Amino acid sequence: MNLNISIGPLVSLIAGILILVVPRLLNYIVAIYLIIIGLLGLFGTGGGFHFR
């Protein structure tokens, strides 16, 4: 059996559950997401990271 899991949907699922359980986490989750996406956009994904 071959199991391939993409990190994007998995992170989204975990974030959604956390927001439902603790709504105050929404600000932190969105801020961390934006920072990570911004850093990946600035430095590119050429350093061995391949997110699809």
PDB file with SEQRES, HELIX, SHEET and CRYST1 records, atoms N, CA, C and O in Angstrom:
SEQRES   1 A   52  MET ASN LEU ASN ILE SER ILE GLY PRO LEU VAL SER LEU          
SEQRES   2 A   52  ILE ALA GLY ILE LEU ILE LEU VAL VAL PRO ARG LEU LEU          
SEQRES   3 A   52  ASN TYR ILE VAL ALA ILE TYR LEU ILE ILE ILE GLY LEU          
SEQRES   4 A   52  LEU GLY LEU PHE GLY THR GLY GLY GLY PHE HIS PHE ARG          
HELIX    1 AA1 ILE A    7  VAL A   21  1                                  15    
HELIX    2 AA2 PRO A   23  LEU A   25  5                                   3    
HELIX    3 AA3 LEU A   26  PHE A   43  1                                  18    
CRYST1    1.000    1.000    1.000  90.00  90.00  90.00 P 1           1          
ATOM      1  N   MET A   1       0.843  -1.182   0.000  1.00  0.00           N  
ATOM      2  CA  MET A   1       0.000   0.000   0.000  1.00  0.00           C  
ATOM      3  C   MET A   1       0.882   1.235   0.000  1.00  0.00           C  
ATOM      4  O   MET A   1       1.786   1.359   0.826  1.00  0.00           O  
ATOM      5  N   ASN A   2       0.624   2.140  -0.915  1.00  0.00           N  
ATOM      6  CA  ASN A   2       1.401   3.362  -1.040  1.00  0.00           C  
ATOM      7  C   ASN A   2       0.571   4.528  -0.521  1.00  0.00           C  
ATOM      8  O   ASN A   2      -0.542   4.755  -0.994  1.00  0.00           O  
ATOM      9  N   LEU A   3       1.111   5.279   0.460  1.00  0.00           N  
ATOM     10  CA  LEU A   3       0.373   6.377   1.081  1.00  0.00           C  
ATOM     11  C   LEU A   3       1.119   7.682   0.850  1.00  0.00           C  
ATOM     12  O   LEU A   3       2.225   7.866   1.360  1.00  0.00           O  
ATOM     13  N   ASN A   4       0.527   8.579   0.093  1.00  0.00           N  
ATOM     14  CA  ASN A   4       1.113   9.896  -0.152  1.00  0.00           C  
ATOM     15  C   ASN A   4       0.246  10.951   0.508  1.00  0.00           C  
ATOM     16  O   ASN A   4      -0.946  11.055   0.217  1.00  0.00           O  
ATOM     17  N   ILE A   5       0.845  11.739   1.399  1.00  0.00           N  
ATOM     18  CA  ILE A   5       0.104  12.784   2.099  1.00  0.00           C  
ATOM     19  C   ILE A   5       0.735  14.125   1.762  1.00  0.00           C  
ATOM     20  O   ILE A   5       1.933  14.320   1.966  1.00  0.00           O  
ATOM     21  N   SER A   6      -0.061  15.044   1.250  1.00  0.00           N  
ATOM     22  CA  SER A   6       0.416  16.398   1.002  1.00  0.00           C  
ATOM     23  C   SER A   6       0.370  17.183   2.299  1.00  0.00           C  
ATOM     24  O   SER A   6      -0.524  16.982   3.121  1.00  0.00           O  
ATOM     25  N   ILE A   7       1.330  18.076   2.483  1.00  0.00           N  
ATOM     26  CA  ILE A   7       1.393  18.805   3.745  1.00  0.00           C  
ATOM     27  C   ILE A   7       0.343  19.915   3.813  1.00  0.00           C  
ATOM     28  O   ILE A   7      -0.131  20.237   4.903  1.00  0.00           O  
ATOM     29  N   GLY A   8      -0.026  20.501   2.691  1.00  0.00           N  
ATOM     30  CA  GLY A   8      -0.998  21.598   2.690  1.00  0.00           C  
ATOM     31  C   GLY A   8      -2.360  21.228   3.249  1.00  0.00           C  
ATOM     32  O   GLY A   8      -2.835  21.863   4.190  1.00  0.00           O  
ATOM     33  N   PRO A   9      -2.997  20.202   2.680  1.00  0.00           N  
ATOM     34  CA  PRO A   9      -4.305  19.800   3.215  1.00  0.00           C  
ATOM     35  C   PRO A   9      -4.236  19.322   4.662  1.00  0.00           C  
ATOM     36  O   PRO A   9      -5.168  19.550   5.433  1.00  0.00           O  
ATOM     37  N   LEU A  10      -3.152  18.669   5.032  1.00  0.00           N  
ATOM     38  CA  LEU A  10      -3.009  18.193   6.409  1.00  0.00           C  
ATOM     39  C   LEU A  10      -2.911  19.357   7.383  1.00  0.00           C  
ATOM     40  O   LEU A  10      -3.551  19.341   8.435  1.00  0.00           O  
ATOM     41  N   VAL A  11      -2.121  20.361   7.046  1.00  0.00           N  
ATOM     42  CA  VAL A  11      -1.997  21.553   7.894  1.00  0.00           C  
ATOM     43  C   VAL A  11      -3.330  22.287   7.970  1.00  0.00           C  
ATOM     44  O   VAL A  11      -3.708  22.770   9.036  1.00  0.00           O  
ATOM     45  N   SER A  12      -4.038  22.375   6.861  1.00  0.00           N  
ATOM     46  CA  SER A  12      -5.342  23.040   6.848  1.00  0.00           C  
ATOM     47  C   SER A  12      -6.348  22.331   7.740  1.00  0.00           C  
ATOM     48  O   SER A  12      -7.113  22.972   8.461  1.00  0.00           O  
ATOM     49  N   LEU A  13      -6.343  21.015   7.688  1.00  0.00           N  
ATOM     50  CA  LEU A  13      -7.252  20.240   8.519  1.00  0.00           C  
ATOM     51  C   LEU A  13      -6.966  20.447  10.004  1.00  0.00           C  
ATOM     52  O   LEU A  13      -7.886  20.672  10.791  1.00  0.00           O  
ATOM     53  N   ILE A  14      -5.702  20.372  10.383  1.00  0.00           N  
ATOM     54  CA  ILE A  14      -5.320  20.566  11.788  1.00  0.00           C  
ATOM     55  C   ILE A  14      -5.655  21.989  12.240  1.00  0.00           C  
ATOM     56  O   ILE A  14      -6.171  22.184  13.341  1.00  0.00           O  
ATOM     57  N   ALA A  15      -5.365  22.978  11.399  1.00  0.00           N  
ATOM     58  CA  ALA A  15      -5.665  24.367  11.749  1.00  0.00           C  
ATOM     59  C   ALA A  15      -7.167  24.570  11.912  1.00  0.00           C  
ATOM     60  O   ALA A  15      -7.597  25.259  12.837  1.00  0.00           O  
ATOM     61  N   GLY A  16      -7.967  23.987  11.034  1.00  0.00           N  
ATOM     62  CA  GLY A  16      -9.414  24.117  11.127  1.00  0.00           C  
ATOM     63  C   GLY A  16      -9.964  23.521  12.416  1.00  0.00           C  
ATOM     64  O   GLY A  16     -10.840  24.106  13.053  1.00  0.00           O  
ATOM     65  N   ILE A  17      -9.451  22.367  12.794  1.00  0.00           N  
ATOM     66  CA  ILE A  17      -9.892  21.739  14.044  1.00  0.00           C  
ATOM     67  C   ILE A  17      -9.493  22.591  15.244  1.00  0.00           C  
ATOM     68  O   ILE A  17     -10.288  22.781  16.165  1.00  0.00           O  
ATOM     69  N   LEU A  18      -8.266  23.105  15.235  1.00  0.00           N  
ATOM     70  CA  LEU A  18      -7.818  23.950  16.348  1.00  0.00           C  
ATOM     71  C   LEU A  18      -8.647  25.225  16.468  1.00  0.00           C  
ATOM     72  O   LEU A  18      -8.951  25.672  17.573  1.00  0.00           O  
ATOM     73  N   ILE A  19      -9.011  25.808  15.322  1.00  0.00           N  
ATOM     74  CA  ILE A  19      -9.824  27.031  15.351  1.00  0.00           C  
ATOM     75  C   ILE A  19     -11.213  26.727  15.905  1.00  0.00           C  
ATOM     76  O   ILE A  19     -11.775  27.539  16.639  1.00  0.00           O  
ATOM     77  N   LEU A  20     -11.771  25.570  15.562  1.00  0.00           N  
ATOM     78  CA  LEU A  20     -13.077  25.204  16.114  1.00  0.00           C  
ATOM     79  C   LEU A  20     -13.007  24.991  17.618  1.00  0.00           C  
ATOM     80  O   LEU A  20     -13.920  25.382  18.345  1.00  0.00           O  
ATOM     81  N   VAL A  21     -11.931  24.374  18.087  1.00  0.00           N  
ATOM     82  CA  VAL A  21     -11.801  24.078  19.518  1.00  0.00           C  
ATOM     83  C   VAL A  21     -11.457  25.336  20.311  1.00  0.00           C  
ATOM     84  O   VAL A  21     -12.048  25.594  21.360  1.00  0.00           O  
ATOM     85  N   VAL A  22     -10.501  26.118  19.808  1.00  0.00           N  
ATOM     86  CA  VAL A  22     -10.048  27.322  20.508  1.00  0.00           C  
ATOM     87  C   VAL A  22     -10.068  28.490  19.517  1.00  0.00           C  
ATOM     88  O   VAL A  22      -9.065  28.740  18.849  1.00  0.00           O  
ATOM     89  N   PRO A  23     -11.189  29.207  19.412  1.00  0.00           N  
ATOM     90  CA  PRO A  23     -11.302  30.277  18.410  1.00  0.00           C  
ATOM     91  C   PRO A  23     -10.261  31.392  18.558  1.00  0.00           C  
ATOM     92  O   PRO A  23      -9.966  32.083  17.583  1.00  0.00           O  
ATOM     93  N   ARG A  24      -9.707  31.579  19.744  1.00  0.00           N  
ATOM     94  CA  ARG A  24      -8.697  32.634  19.913  1.00  0.00           C  
ATOM     95  C   ARG A  24      -7.416  32.320  19.159  1.00  0.00           C  
ATOM     96  O   ARG A  24      -6.602  33.215  18.934  1.00  0.00           O  
ATOM     97  N   LEU A  25      -7.223  31.076  18.767  1.00  0.00           N  
ATOM     98  CA  LEU A  25      -6.012  30.704  18.022  1.00  0.00           C  
ATOM     99  C   LEU A  25      -6.030  31.203  16.583  1.00  0.00           C  
ATOM    100  O   LEU A  25      -5.006  31.157  15.901  1.00  0.00           O  
ATOM    101  N   LEU A  26      -7.174  31.676  16.116  1.00  0.00           N  
ATOM    102  CA  LEU A  26      -7.296  32.094  14.717  1.00  0.00           C  
ATOM    103  C   LEU A  26      -6.242  33.132  14.346  1.00  0.00           C  
ATOM    104  O   LEU A  26      -5.606  33.019  13.298  1.00  0.00           O  
ATOM    105  N   ASN A  27      -6.053  34.140  15.190  1.00  0.00           N  
ATOM    106  CA  ASN A  27      -5.069  35.182  14.881  1.00  0.00           C  
ATOM    107  C   ASN A  27      -3.673  34.609  14.738  1.00  0.00           C  
ATOM    108  O   ASN A  27      -2.947  34.967  13.811  1.00  0.00           O  
ATOM    109  N   TYR A  28      -3.289  33.721  15.649  1.00  0.00           N  
ATOM    110  CA  TYR A  28      -1.951  33.150  15.609  1.00  0.00           C  
ATOM    111  C   TYR A  28      -1.756  32.229  14.410  1.00  0.00           C  
ATOM    112  O   TYR A  28      -0.706  32.251  13.767  1.00  0.00           O  
ATOM    113  N   ILE A  29      -2.762  31.424  14.113  1.00  0.00           N  
ATOM    114  CA  ILE A  29      -2.652  30.496  12.983  1.00  0.00           C  
ATOM    115  C   ILE A  29      -2.530  31.259  11.672  1.00  0.00           C  
ATOM    116  O   ILE A  29      -1.705  30.915  10.826  1.00  0.00           O  
ATOM    117  N   VAL A  30      -3.342  32.288  11.501  1.00  0.00           N  
ATOM    118  CA  VAL A  30      -3.282  33.085  10.271  1.00  0.00           C  
ATOM    119  C   VAL A  30      -1.939  33.812  10.174  1.00  0.00           C  
ATOM    120  O   VAL A  30      -1.343  33.865   9.098  1.00  0.00           O  
ATOM    121  N   ALA A  31      -1.462  34.368  11.279  1.00  0.00           N  
ATOM    122  CA  ALA A  31      -0.185  35.086  11.267  1.00  0.00           C  
ATOM    123  C   ALA A  31       0.965  34.151  10.916  1.00  0.00           C  
ATOM    124  O   ALA A  31       1.812  34.498  10.093  1.00  0.00           O  
ATOM    125  N   ILE A  32       1.005  32.981  11.522  1.00  0.00           N  
ATOM    126  CA  ILE A  32       2.079  32.026  11.235  1.00  0.00           C  
ATOM    127  C   ILE A  32       2.009  31.566   9.782  1.00  0.00           C  
ATOM    128  O   ILE A  32       3.040  31.445   9.120  1.00  0.00           O  
ATOM    129  N   TYR A  33       0.808  31.311   9.285  1.00  0.00           N  
ATOM    130  CA  TYR A  33       0.637  30.904   7.893  1.00  0.00           C  
ATOM    131  C   TYR A  33       1.164  31.977   6.942  1.00  0.00           C  
ATOM    132  O   TYR A  33       1.899  31.676   6.002  1.00  0.00           O  
ATOM    133  N   LEU A  34       0.786  33.225   7.193  1.00  0.00           N  
ATOM    134  CA  LEU A  34       1.228  34.309   6.316  1.00  0.00           C  
ATOM    135  C   LEU A  34       2.743  34.492   6.364  1.00  0.00           C  
ATOM    136  O   LEU A  34       3.366  34.761   5.337  1.00  0.00           O  
ATOM    137  N   ILE A  35       3.334  34.350   7.537  1.00  0.00           N  
ATOM    138  CA  ILE A  35       4.789  34.479   7.660  1.00  0.00           C  
ATOM    139  C   ILE A  35       5.491  33.365   6.880  1.00  0.00           C  
ATOM    140  O   ILE A  35       6.464  33.622   6.170  1.00  0.00           O  
ATOM    141  N   ILE A  36       5.003  32.137   7.009  1.00  0.00           N  
ATOM    142  CA  ILE A  36       5.629  31.018   6.301  1.00  0.00           C  
ATOM    143  C   ILE A  36       5.503  31.181   4.793  1.00  0.00           C  
ATOM    144  O   ILE A  36       6.470  30.977   4.059  1.00  0.00           O  
ATOM    145  N   ILE A  37       4.309  31.549   4.329  1.00  0.00           N  
ATOM    146  CA  ILE A  37       4.109  31.743   2.889  1.00  0.00           C  
ATOM    147  C   ILE A  37       4.980  32.889   2.379  1.00  0.00           C  
ATOM    148  O   ILE A  37       5.546  32.801   1.290  1.00  0.00           O  
ATOM    149  N   GLY A  38       5.089  33.962   3.163  1.00  0.00           N  
ATOM    150  CA  GLY A  38       5.941  35.087   2.778  1.00  0.00           C  
ATOM    151  C   GLY A  38       7.404  34.700   2.676  1.00  0.00           C  
ATOM    152  O   GLY A  38       8.086  35.086   1.727  1.00  0.00           O  
ATOM    153  N   LEU A  39       7.893  33.935   3.653  1.00  0.00           N  
ATOM    154  CA  LEU A  39       9.290  33.499   3.627  1.00  0.00           C  
ATOM    155  C   LEU A  39       9.561  32.563   2.455  1.00  0.00           C  
ATOM    156  O   LEU A  39      10.601  32.664   1.804  1.00  0.00           O  
ATOM    157  N   LEU A  40       8.633  31.659   2.187  1.00  0.00           N  
ATOM    158  CA  LEU A  40       8.802  30.777   1.038  1.00  0.00           C  
ATOM    159  C   LEU A  40       8.791  31.561  -0.267  1.00  0.00           C  
ATOM    160  O   LEU A  40       9.518  31.226  -1.202  1.00  0.00           O  
ATOM    161  N   GLY A  41       7.973  32.601  -0.332  1.00  0.00           N  
ATOM    162  CA  GLY A  41       7.926  33.437  -1.532  1.00  0.00           C  
ATOM    163  C   GLY A  41       9.198  34.241  -1.719  1.00  0.00           C  
ATOM    164  O   GLY A  41       9.668  34.407  -2.845  1.00  0.00           O  
ATOM    165  N   LEU A  42       9.764  34.745  -0.620  1.00  0.00           N  
ATOM    166  CA  LEU A  42      10.988  35.539  -0.714  1.00  0.00           C  
ATOM    167  C   LEU A  42      12.209  34.699  -1.064  1.00  0.00           C  
ATOM    168  O   LEU A  42      12.995  35.063  -1.939  1.00  0.00           O  
ATOM    169  N   PHE A  43      12.360  33.585  -0.383  1.00  0.00           N  
ATOM    170  CA  PHE A  43      13.561  32.775  -0.545  1.00  0.00           C  
ATOM    171  C   PHE A  43      13.398  31.659  -1.563  1.00  0.00           C  
ATOM    172  O   PHE A  43      14.365  30.970  -1.887  1.00  0.00           O  
ATOM    173  N   GLY A  44      12.208  31.478  -2.061  1.00  0.00           N  
ATOM    174  CA  GLY A  44      11.959  30.449  -3.056  1.00  0.00           C  
ATOM    175  C   GLY A  44      11.992  29.065  -2.431  1.00  0.00           C  
ATOM    176  O   GLY A  44      12.247  28.901  -1.238  1.00  0.00           O  
ATOM    177  N   THR A  45      11.725  28.078  -3.274  1.00  0.00           N  
ATOM    178  CA  THR A  45      11.717  26.713  -2.785  1.00  0.00           C  
ATOM    179  C   THR A  45      12.895  25.940  -3.372  1.00  0.00           C  
ATOM    180  O   THR A  45      12.834  24.715  -3.476  1.00  0.00           O  
ATOM    181  N   GLY A  46      13.950  26.624  -3.752  1.00  0.00           N  
ATOM    182  CA  GLY A  46      15.108  25.968  -4.365  1.00  0.00           C  
ATOM    183  C   GLY A  46      16.025  25.316  -3.357  1.00  0.00           C  
ATOM    184  O   GLY A  46      16.963  24.628  -3.760  1.00  0.00           O  
ATOM    185  N   GLY A  47      15.809  25.493  -2.092  1.00  0.00           N  
ATOM    186  CA  GLY A  47      16.699  24.950  -1.087  1.00  0.00           C  
ATOM    187  C   GLY A  47      16.377  23.537  -0.667  1.00  0.00           C  
ATOM    188  O   GLY A  47      16.680  23.138   0.457  1.00  0.00           O  
ATOM    189  N   GLY A  48      15.770  22.780  -1.549  1.00  0.00           N  
ATOM    190  CA  GLY A  48      15.462  21.401  -1.227  1.00  0.00           C  
ATOM    191  C   GLY A  48      14.029  21.210  -0.758  1.00  0.00           C  
ATOM    192  O   GLY A  48      13.609  20.080  -0.509  1.00  0.00           O  
ATOM    193  N   PHE A  49      13.274  22.289  -0.634  1.00  0.00           N  
ATOM    194  CA  PHE A  49      11.878  22.171  -0.232  1.00  0.00           C  
ATOM    195  C   PHE A  49      11.011  22.129  -1.467  1.00  0.00           C  
ATOM    196  O   PHE A  49      11.123  22.993  -2.337  1.00  0.00           O  
ATOM    197  N   HIS A  50      10.155  21.145  -1.553  1.00  0.00           N  
ATOM    198  CA  HIS A  50       9.251  21.029  -2.682  1.00  0.00           C  
ATOM    199  C   HIS A  50       7.853  20.792  -2.154  1.00  0.00           C  
ATOM    200  O   HIS A  50       7.474  19.662  -1.845  1.00  0.00           O  
ATOM    201  N   PHE A  51       7.079  21.885  -2.052  1.00  0.00           N  
ATOM    202  CA  PHE A  51       5.696  21.796  -1.585  1.00  0.00           C  
ATOM    203  C   PHE A  51       4.782  21.844  -2.787  1.00  0.00           C  
ATOM    204  O   PHE A  51       4.919  22.730  -3.630  1.00  0.00           O  
ATOM    205  N   ARG A  52       3.864  20.922  -2.883  1.00  0.00           N  
ATOM    206  CA  ARG A  52       2.887  20.924  -3.967  1.00  0.00           C  
ATOM    207  C   ARG A  52       1.511  20.806  -3.406  1.00  0.00           C  
ATOM    208  O   ARG A  52       0.537  20.789  -4.158  1.00  0.00           O  
TER     209      ARG A  52                                                      
END                                                                             
